[in-house]
Amino acid sequence: MFLKPFETKQMLEAILGSIDEAIHVVNSEGITIYYNQVAATNDGSSIKDVLGKHILDVFPSLNKQSSTLLKVIESGKPIYQQTQTYTNIKGHFIDTVNTTLPIIVGDKIIGAVEIAKDLTTVKKLSQTLLDLQRKVNNQTTKPTRGKGSTYKFDDIITKDPEMMRVKELAKKAAKTTSPVLVYGETGTGKELLIQSIHHASVRRGPFIAQNCASLPTSLLESTLFGTKKGSFTGSVDRIGLFELAHKGTLFLDEINTMSLDFQTKLLRVIEDGMIRRVGGIDSYLVDVRMIVAMNEHPLFCVEKKLLRSDLYYRLNVFYLEIPPLRERKDDIQLLTWHFVKKYNYAFNKLIVSIDEQVFHMLENYDWPGNVRELEHAIEYAMNLADEDTISIEHLPMYLQEQRKKIKTQTMHLSLRETVKQTEIIMIKQALKESNQNILKAANLLEIPRQTLQYKMNKYEISLKR
């Protein structure tokens, strides 16, 4: 038995009306054609006040730039998990998270549907709890005390095969209590990875981090080991970071900046787990998981006498090397959209598209500051963009100057130099895709293996293991 058209419509409305999320549907002109009771309750209005009217007439605090429904009708692109703050008919502020989708029939956009989750009550409750906590503590500026780590493995954004391999190795490291040595250039996300290891481990103690380059040796010793009252003028009984990190993780960054003498003391603590406060005679047994990080290659530091070889071998139980962003080109678009979403929320903006020229520029830049530099570049662009699209002119000036420089250099390259540069790029890409296998790379390039080896020697291209 088939349902009649009006019965089908009633059944569909009953189904949509039973969903506990706000649903708002408009046609291509922005006129509301469906509006459920949850949406009406959120907006402080009634269904009849909204149905059949233009969205901007009903919600005067919105405009074409801030309305996600009108934005999707105009662009034809879906918007996922976008925060929106607006004033309803009764003058109340409403906070929602919206997923807005275009309704397309054939190749024509006939409208848009928005599914919204109301966060107003949650936000008010959170604020009430914060106010109550302030009253209990009788303070207005005291920050929340945490355990020092906030990142988890899900926060590591990547689709690069090498970075995914590092991520999987880190998950295995999290299951042990062995020391971990992490190497990566500045801005690659060493602390993010290290905090993720701590979060995923069975150690539920605190996460304590210290940058060794920020303190002179004398102060670093008292910071890590603590002090005994009377050991020097003004000294008091104070526990050090090793004691604070008991049953947890102690993360030491830029460990190669320590003096070699102090590295000897650190090695002794790692070996027997005993620490003695500066000026004290009593020893304390601590249970601490050591994770250290370096932005220079550890073997280079050992060779240059910046890192004791015995300390290196003791720490290098589980070694993780984070690839720089210039070797993770596939991650640039993924990370860019991640940062756009982050700053859309932080700046209450609605950036939904990025010019292809922008991606071309980002992917052809070397990123000496790695992921951190990329994030700052996107944050800068988000501050400048007034519409819904990030364009070339929104990027930092040094990136724009880099683009002009590359174009000028390209114009002045001779034919021979152009061929050389093209061959180098293609050979490196083929080696990467073939996992550094010369025969497979030669097959990809459709040249004999001997020719590839000749060109690698000519251009001084070596295999990366």
WOQUIKA-V978914 format. One record per residue. N is the residue number from 1. RES is the residue in one small letter. SS is DSSP state (H for helix, E for strand, C for the rest). PSI is psi in degrees with one decimal (* if undefined). Layout:
n	res	ss	psi
N	RES	SS	PSI
N	RES	SS	PSI
//
This chain:
n	res	ss	psi
1	m	C	124.9
2	f	C	144.5
3	l	C	147.0
4	k	C	158.0
5	p	H	-44.5
6	f	H	-30.9
7	e	H	-38.4
8	t	H	-42.9
9	k	H	-43.9
10	q	H	-40.6
11	m	H	-42.2
12	l	H	-42.4
13	e	H	-37.2
14	a	H	-39.5
15	i	H	-48.5
16	l	H	-33.8
17	g	H	-21.6
18	s	H	-10.9
19	i	C	138.6
20	d	C	20.0
21	e	C	151.5
22	a	E	132.2
23	i	E	127.2
24	h	E	123.3
25	v	E	131.3
26	v	E	157.4
27	n	E	-174.9
28	s	C	-17.4
29	e	C	-0.9
30	g	C	12.5
31	i	E	132.1
32	t	E	126.6
33	i	E	-13.9
34	y	E	140.3
35	y	E	111.9
36	n	C	174.1
37	q	H	-33.3
38	v	H	-43.1
39	a	H	-41.4
40	a	H	-41.8
41	t	H	-44.2
42	n	H	-42.0
43	d	H	-5.1
44	g	C	29.3
45	s	C	-174.8
46	s	C	160.0
47	i	H	-41.5
48	k	H	-25.2
49	d	H	-22.2
50	v	H	-38.0
51	l	C	130.0
52	g	C	3.2
53	k	C	156.6
54	h	E	141.7
55	i	H	-35.1
56	l	H	-22.6
57	d	H	-31.4
58	v	H	-34.6
59	f	C	81.8
60	p	C	-17.2
61	s	C	-13.2
62	l	C	160.9
63	n	C	-177.2
64	k	C	-27.8
65	q	C	-33.2
66	s	C	-15.2
67	s	C	118.1
68	t	H	-33.2
69	l	H	-48.3
70	l	H	-33.7
71	k	H	-42.6
72	v	H	-38.7
73	i	H	-40.2
74	e	H	-42.7
75	s	H	-27.4
76	g	C	6.0
77	k	C	136.6
78	p	C	153.1
79	i	E	123.9
80	y	E	136.9
81	q	E	49.7
82	q	E	127.4
83	t	E	146.9
84	q	E	133.8
85	t	E	127.5
86	y	E	168.6
87	t	E	126.7
88	n	C	-176.5
89	i	C	-32.8
90	k	C	3.3
91	g	C	10.5
92	h	C	142.7
93	f	E	132.8
94	i	E	131.9
95	d	E	124.1
96	t	E	161.9
97	v	E	120.1
98	n	E	142.1
99	t	E	119.4
100	t	E	128.7
101	l	E	140.2
102	p	E	146.9
103	i	E	114.3
104	i	E	128.9
105	v	E	116.4
106	g	C	-119.8
107	d	C	20.5
108	k	E	134.2
109	i	E	116.1
110	i	E	-0.9
111	g	E	-165.9
112	a	E	150.3
113	v	E	138.4
114	e	E	130.1
115	i	E	119.5
116	a	E	139.6
117	k	E	121.2
118	d	E	124.9
119	l	C	4.2
120	t	H	-48.5
121	t	H	-42.9
122	v	H	-42.0
123	k	H	-42.1
124	k	H	-41.5
125	l	H	-42.2
126	s	H	-42.4
127	q	H	-39.3
128	t	H	-42.5
129	l	H	-39.0
130	l	H	-42.8
131	d	H	-42.0
132	l	H	-40.9
133	q	H	-37.9
134	r	H	-41.2
135	k	H	-40.8
136	v	H	-42.1
137	n	H	-11.5
138	n	C	34.2
139	q	C	155.2
140	t	C	-13.1
141	t	C	4.8
142	k	C	124.2
143	p	C	159.1
144	t	C	133.8
145	r	C	126.6
146	g	C	-173.1
147	k	C	8.3
148	g	C	-15.1
149	s	C	138.4
150	t	C	-21.7
151	y	C	148.3
152	k	C	171.2
153	f	H	-30.6
154	d	H	-19.0
155	d	H	-9.2
156	i	C	107.0
157	i	C	115.7
158	t	C	152.8
159	k	C	8.8
160	d	C	129.3
161	p	H	-41.8
162	e	H	-41.3
163	m	H	-36.3
164	m	H	-35.1
165	r	H	-42.0
166	v	H	-40.5
167	k	H	-41.9
168	e	H	-38.5
169	l	H	-39.7
170	a	H	-35.9
171	k	H	-36.0
172	k	H	-38.5
173	a	H	-32.5
174	a	H	-24.9
175	k	C	-5.8
176	t	C	178.0
177	t	C	12.1
178	s	C	153.2
179	p	C	149.6
180	v	E	134.3
181	l	E	122.4
182	v	E	126.7
183	y	E	136.2
184	g	C	149.5
185	e	C	163.8
186	t	C	129.8
187	g	C	5.7
188	t	C	-14.3
189	g	C	37.0
190	k	H	-46.5
191	e	H	-34.2
192	l	H	-45.5
193	l	H	-40.9
194	i	H	-42.1
195	q	H	-35.9
196	s	H	-39.7
197	i	H	-45.2
198	h	H	-44.4
199	h	H	-35.7
200	a	H	-4.9
201	s	C	171.0
202	v	C	-6.9
203	r	C	114.9
204	r	C	9.6
205	g	C	-173.5
206	p	C	160.0
207	f	E	115.0
208	i	E	127.2
209	a	E	142.8
210	q	E	128.4
211	n	E	116.4
212	c	H	-22.2
213	a	H	-14.0
214	s	H	-7.6
215	l	C	142.6
216	p	C	161.6
217	t	H	-44.1
218	s	H	-41.9
219	l	H	-33.4
220	l	H	-37.9
221	e	H	-46.7
222	s	H	-30.8
223	t	H	-43.0
224	l	H	-40.7
225	f	H	-16.8
226	g	E	175.2
227	t	E	157.1
228	k	C	136.7
229	k	C	131.1
230	g	C	-2.6
231	s	C	-26.3
232	f	C	167.3
233	t	C	123.2
234	g	C	-0.3
235	s	C	149.8
236	v	C	169.4
237	d	C	113.1
238	r	E	130.4
239	i	E	153.1
240	g	C	-177.9
241	l	H	-30.5
242	f	H	-42.5
243	e	H	-36.8
244	l	H	-32.8
245	a	C	9.4
246	h	C	130.6
247	k	C	9.3
248	g	C	-145.8
249	t	E	134.0
250	l	E	118.8
251	f	E	118.0
252	l	E	116.1
253	d	E	147.2
254	e	C	51.5
255	i	H	-21.8
256	n	H	-8.1
257	t	H	-8.2
258	m	C	150.8
259	s	C	152.8
260	l	H	-33.1
261	d	H	-42.5
262	f	H	-30.9
263	q	H	-31.5
264	t	H	-43.4
265	k	H	-40.0
266	l	H	-39.3
267	l	H	-39.7
268	r	H	-40.0
269	v	H	-41.4
270	i	H	-35.0
271	e	H	-48.5
272	d	H	-6.7
273	g	C	12.0
274	m	E	132.8
275	i	E	151.2
276	r	E	126.9
277	r	C	151.3
278	v	E	122.9
279	g	C	-2.7
280	g	C	169.7
281	i	C	-16.5
282	d	C	144.4
283	s	E	148.5
284	y	E	134.8
285	l	E	122.3
286	v	C	146.1
287	d	C	94.5
288	v	C	134.9
289	r	E	121.1
290	m	E	129.0
291	i	E	127.7
292	v	E	155.6
293	a	E	151.9
294	m	E	144.8
295	n	C	5.8
296	e	C	147.5
297	h	C	131.5
298	p	H	-37.5
299	l	H	-35.2
300	f	H	-42.1
301	c	H	-38.0
302	v	H	-44.8
303	e	H	-37.7
304	k	C	9.3
305	k	C	31.7
306	l	C	-16.4
307	l	C	127.5
308	r	C	136.6
309	s	H	-36.8
310	d	H	-34.5
311	l	H	-40.1
312	y	H	-47.6
313	y	H	-29.6
314	r	H	-34.9
315	l	H	-27.1
316	n	C	46.9
317	v	C	-44.4
318	f	E	108.0
319	y	E	130.1
320	l	E	129.3
321	e	E	118.5
322	i	C	123.0
323	p	C	145.3
324	p	C	161.7
325	l	H	-30.7
326	r	H	-18.4
327	e	H	7.1
328	r	C	49.2
329	k	C	-32.6
330	d	C	-18.6
331	d	H	-13.5
332	i	H	-47.1
333	q	H	-41.6
334	l	H	-46.0
335	l	H	-37.4
336	t	H	-48.0
337	w	H	-33.9
338	h	H	-44.0
339	f	H	-34.2
340	v	H	-45.4
341	k	H	-41.4
342	k	H	-45.7
343	y	H	-18.4
344	n	H	-44.0
345	y	H	-45.1
346	a	H	-37.5
347	f	H	2.2
348	n	C	48.7
349	k	C	177.5
350	l	C	57.9
351	i	C	120.3
352	v	C	-6.1
353	s	E	156.3
354	i	E	130.9
355	d	C	143.1
356	e	H	-32.6
357	q	H	-33.1
358	v	H	-47.7
359	f	H	-38.1
360	h	H	-41.5
361	m	H	-44.9
362	l	H	-38.4
363	e	H	-15.2
364	n	C	8.2
365	y	C	148.5
366	d	C	-20.2
367	w	C	66.2
368	p	C	-26.3
369	g	C	3.3
370	n	H	-143.8
371	v	H	-36.1
372	r	H	-41.4
373	e	H	-40.1
374	l	H	-43.8
375	e	H	-43.0
376	h	H	-35.4
377	a	H	-40.7
378	i	H	-38.8
379	e	H	-41.0
380	y	H	-46.8
381	a	H	-38.7
382	m	H	-31.7
383	n	H	-33.3
384	l	H	-30.8
385	a	C	121.4
386	d	C	-26.4
387	e	C	-149.0
388	d	C	9.4
389	t	E	137.8
390	i	E	125.0
391	s	C	174.8
392	i	H	-43.0
393	e	H	-11.5
394	h	H	-14.1
395	l	C	157.0
396	p	C	150.3
397	m	H	-34.5
398	y	H	-29.8
399	l	H	-39.4
400	q	H	-39.3
401	e	H	-37.0
402	q	H	-40.7
403	r	H	-43.9
404	k	H	-39.0
405	k	H	-43.1
406	i	H	-42.3
407	k	H	-42.1
408	t	H	-43.5
409	q	H	-39.9
410	t	H	-38.6
411	m	H	-29.5
412	h	H	2.0
413	l	C	137.7
414	s	C	165.9
415	l	H	-42.1
416	r	H	-43.4
417	e	H	-37.4
418	t	H	-43.4
419	v	H	-42.0
420	k	H	-50.6
421	q	H	-39.1
422	t	H	-42.6
423	e	H	-41.4
424	i	H	-45.5
425	i	H	-44.8
426	m	H	-38.6
427	i	H	-45.1
428	k	H	-39.4
429	q	H	-40.9
430	a	H	-40.5
431	l	H	-38.1
432	k	H	-45.7
433	e	H	-26.8
434	s	C	9.3
435	n	C	42.7
436	q	C	27.8
437	n	C	115.3
438	i	H	-42.4
439	l	H	-46.4
440	k	H	-38.3
441	a	H	-40.8
442	a	H	-39.6
443	n	H	-39.5
444	l	H	-37.4
445	l	H	-8.8
446	e	C	45.7
447	i	C	158.3
448	p	C	153.2
449	r	H	-39.8
450	q	H	-36.2
451	t	H	-41.1
452	l	H	-44.2
453	q	H	-37.1
454	y	H	-45.7
455	k	H	-35.0
456	m	H	-41.1
457	n	H	-40.4
458	k	H	-43.3
459	y	C	5.8
460	e	C	47.4
461	i	C	122.1
462	s	C	157.7
463	l	C	144.4
464	k	C	120.0
465	r	C	*
//
